[in-house]
Amino acid sequence: MGNDLQGEHIRYRVSGMDCADCAAHIQEVTNGIPGVHAARVSLAAQSMTLTVDDRERVLPLIERAVDAIGYQLTRDDAAAPAETLAMVPGYRRALWTVVILNAGYGVIELGGGVLADSQALRADALDFLGDGVITMMGILALGWSLVWRARSALLQGVFLGVLGIGVLGTAIVNAVAGYEPEAGLMSVYGIVALAVNVASALVLIPHRTGDANVRAVWLFSRNDAIGNVAVVIAAGFVALTGSGWPDLLVAVVMASLFLHASWVIVRDARKELAG
């Protein structure tokens, strides 16, 4: 479609999104640019579609605006060179390192959750495992079509929902049964988890170009770090109160985040597949 009154349809791939708020922020900023119409950001497909009046004038404005808030856009059209969609080997190695760190520690922390009888640790371990899977899928999906990326996201969203329901169900069972997790082990595993998240960010930073991309790395690490700190705080309250309720509270909050993310991902993936 040419530059007529209806405008020209554009699609971007978006890097750095890890939550619904990220997608909403990008969408709000983009829609605020003169000449942009009906910008829609999909967290599931990691993409943005929009219509513009003047491609040559408006697209650089969009790219600079989104870059300024910490995300990266890649034009997902015939004009985009293939090499921009395939990351350099060093960066691929860094991503695989992050996959190993997340998945590996997820298994270790899951065992720690069993040893400490901590629901919060189990939930955090599932978060690590989920991050590892998502990062791995991101590597594998570099050359996939939008339809297959949406299908992959749909499966991930459903799986995340199942995890959230499982964590909630187990928390309810433990609340009824009454239990007290091992606060010392909770603290140790929570602190190590925070260190693993920082290490993942440090591995990626040297392979990112530009300040906006560095900020995107920290966006990915932010939610995980908050979860790790919450586990450590819960461990402190468990030690002070001699009760398992602080641990259960953190587990329920994390499970709620899983379910919310699942709902957003499934919703966006279905929209992508329907479109």
C-alpha positions in Angstrom: 0.0 0.0 0.0 1.4 3.4 -0.8 1.5 6.7 1.1 -2.2 7.6 0.6 -4.8 8.8 3.1 -5.0 5.4 4.6 -1.3 5.2 5.1 1.2 2.4 4.8 1.2 -0.7 7.1 4.5 -1.4 8.9 5.6 -4.2 11.1 8.5 -4.2 13.6 10.2 -6.8 15.7 10.7 -5.5 19.3 13.6 -6.5 21.6 13.6 -6.0 25.3 10.0 -6.5 26.3 9.3 -8.8 29.3 5.9 -7.6 30.6 2.6 -6.2 29.5 3.5 -2.8 30.9 6.5 -2.7 28.6 4.3 -3.3 25.6 1.8 -0.7 26.7 4.5 1.9 27.2 6.0 1.3 23.7 2.5 1.5 22.2 1.7 4.7 24.1 4.9 6.4 23.0 4.5 5.3 19.4 0.9 6.4 19.1 1.9 9.8 20.4 4.1 10.5 17.3 2.4 12.6 14.6 1.7 10.6 11.5 1.3 7.3 13.4 -2.1 5.5 13.4 -3.3 2.4 15.3 0.1 1.2 16.6 -0.4 -2.2 18.4 2.3 -4.0 20.3 2.2 -7.7 20.9 4.1 -9.1 23.8 3.5 -12.7 22.6 5.0 -12.2 19.1 7.5 -9.5 20.3 6.2 -7.3 17.5 4.6 -4.0 16.7 2.2 -3.2 13.8 1.1 0.3 12.8 0.1 2.6 9.9 2.1 5.7 9.0 1.4 8.6 6.7 4.9 9.2 5.5 7.3 6.3 5.9 10.5 8.2 5.3 9.7 10.9 7.8 7.9 8.9 10.5 9.9 5.7 10.8 13.1 7.3 12.0 11.1 9.2 14.6 9.5 6.0 15.9 12.8 4.2 16.1 14.5 7.0 18.0 11.6 7.4 20.4 11.4 3.6 21.2 15.2 3.4 21.5 15.1 6.3 24.0 12.9 4.4 26.4 15.1 1.3 26.3 13.9 -1.0 23.6 15.1 -1.9 20.1 13.1 -2.1 16.9 14.0 -4.1 13.8 11.9 -3.6 10.6 10.2 -6.8 9.9 9.7 -6.4 6.1 11.3 -7.1 2.8 13.5 -4.0 3.1 15.1 -5.2 6.4 18.4 -7.0 5.7 18.5 -10.6 6.8 21.6 -10.1 8.8 19.8 -7.7 11.2 17.6 -10.6 12.3 20.4 -13.0 12.9 22.6 -12.1 15.9 26.4 -12.3 15.8 27.9 -15.6 17.0 29.3 -14.0 20.2 25.9 -12.8 21.2 24.3 -16.2 20.4 26.9 -17.8 22.7 26.0 -15.2 25.4 22.3 -16.1 25.0 23.1 -19.8 25.3 25.1 -19.0 28.5 22.1 -17.3 29.9 19.9 -20.3 29.0 22.3 -22.6 30.9 22.5 -20.3 33.9 18.8 -20.0 34.2 17.8 -23.6 33.5 20.7 -25.0 35.5 20.0 -22.9 38.6 16.3 -23.5 38.2 16.8 -27.2 38.7 19.2 -26.5 41.6 16.7 -24.1 43.3 13.8 -26.5 42.7 15.8 -29.1 44.8 16.5 -26.4 47.3 12.7 -25.6 47.6 12.2 -29.3 48.4 15.0 -29.3 51.0 13.8 -26.1 52.6 10.1 -27.0 52.2 9.7 -23.5 50.7 6.9 -22.7 48.2 8.6 -19.3 47.4 11.8 -21.1 46.4 9.8 -23.5 44.2 8.0 -20.6 42.5 11.3 -18.8 41.9 12.8 -21.9 40.5 10.0 -22.2 38.0 10.6 -18.6 37.1 14.2 -19.5 36.3 13.2 -22.5 34.3 10.7 -20.4 32.4 13.2 -17.7 31.6 15.6 -20.3 30.3 13.0 -21.8 28.0 11.9 -18.3 26.8 15.5 -17.3 26.0 16.1 -20.6 24.2 13.0 -20.1 22.1 14.1 -16.6 21.3 17.3 -18.0 19.9 15.6 -20.7 17.9 12.8 -18.4 16.6 15.1 -15.8 15.1 14.3 -17.0 11.6 10.7 -18.1 12.2 7.7 -16.5 10.7 5.4 -14.4 12.8 2.7 -17.1 12.7 5.1 -19.7 14.2 6.4 -17.3 16.8 2.8 -16.6 17.8 2.1 -20.4 18.0 5.2 -20.8 20.1 4.2 -18.0 22.4 0.7 -19.5 22.8 2.2 -22.8 24.0 4.5 -20.9 26.4 1.6 -18.9 27.7 -0.5 -22.0 28.4 2.5 -23.7 30.1 3.1 -20.6 32.3 -0.6 -20.7 33.3 -0.3 -24.4 34.3 2.7 -23.6 36.4 0.9 -20.7 38.1 -2.1 -22.9 38.9 0.2 -25.6 40.2 2.0 -23.2 42.6 -1.3 -21.8 43.8 -2.7 -25.3 44.4 0.3 -26.5 46.4 0.4 -23.3 48.4 -3.3 -23.8 49.4 -2.5 -27.4 50.4 0.4 -26.3 52.5 -1.6 -23.5 54.1 -4.2 -26.0 55.3 -1.6 -28.6 56.5 0.5 -26.0 58.3 4.3 -26.0 57.8 7.4 -23.9 58.5 10.1 -23.7 55.9 13.8 -23.6 56.7 14.6 -19.9 56.7 18.4 -20.3 56.5 18.3 -22.4 53.3 15.7 -20.0 51.8 18.1 -17.1 52.3 21.1 -18.9 50.8 19.2 -20.0 47.7 17.6 -16.6 47.3 20.9 -14.8 47.5 22.5 -17.2 45.0 19.5 -16.7 42.7 20.1 -12.9 42.7 23.8 -13.5 41.9 22.8 -15.7 38.9 20.5 -13.0 37.6 23.2 -10.4 37.8 25.7 -12.8 36.1 23.2 -13.3 33.3 23.0 -9.5 32.7 26.8 -9.2 32.8 27.2 -11.9 30.2 24.9 -10.1 27.8 26.0 -6.5 28.3 29.3 -6.8 26.4 27.4 -8.1 23.4 24.8 -5.4 23.3 25.3 -2.2 21.2 24.2 1.2 22.5 22.8 2.4 25.8 19.2 1.5 24.9 20.1 -2.1 24.4 21.9 -2.2 27.7 18.8 -0.8 29.4 16.8 -3.6 27.8 19.0 -6.2 29.4 18.3 -4.8 32.8 14.6 -4.7 32.0 14.7 -8.5 31.6 16.6 -8.9 34.9 14.4 -6.5 36.9 11.4 -8.8 37.6 13.6 -11.8 38.4 15.8 -9.7 40.9 12.6 -8.5 42.6 11.5 -12.1 43.0 14.9 -13.1 44.5 14.8 -10.2 47.0 11.3 -11.2 48.0 12.4 -14.7 48.8 15.2 -13.4 51.0 12.8 -11.1 52.8 10.3 -13.9 53.2 13.0 -16.0 54.8 13.7 -13.3 57.3 10.0 -13.1 58.3 9.8 -16.9 58.5 12.7 -16.8 61.0 11.2 -13.9 63.0 7.6 -15.3 63.2 8.2 -19.0 63.1 5.4 -19.3 60.6 5.2 -20.4 57.0 2.8 -17.6 56.0 5.5 -15.2 54.7 6.8 -17.9 52.4 3.2 -18.7 51.2 2.5 -15.1 50.6 5.5 -14.7 48.3 4.6 -17.9 46.4 1.0 -16.7 45.9 2.2 -13.3 44.6 4.7 -15.0 42.2 2.0 -17.5 41.0 -0.3 -14.5 40.4 2.3 -12.9 38.2 2.7 -16.2 36.3 -1.1 -16.3 35.7 -1.2 -12.6 34.6 1.7 -13.1 32.2 0.1 -16.2 30.9 -3.2 -14.4 30.2 -1.4 -11.5 28.4 0.7 -13.9 26.3 -2.2 -16.1 25.3 -4.4 -13.1 24.5 -1.8 -11.5 22.3 -0.8 -14.8 20.6 -4.5 -15.5 19.7 -4.8 -12.0 18.3 -1.7 -12.5 16.1 -3.0 -15.9 14.9 -6.5 -14.4 14.2 -4.9 -11.5 12.3 
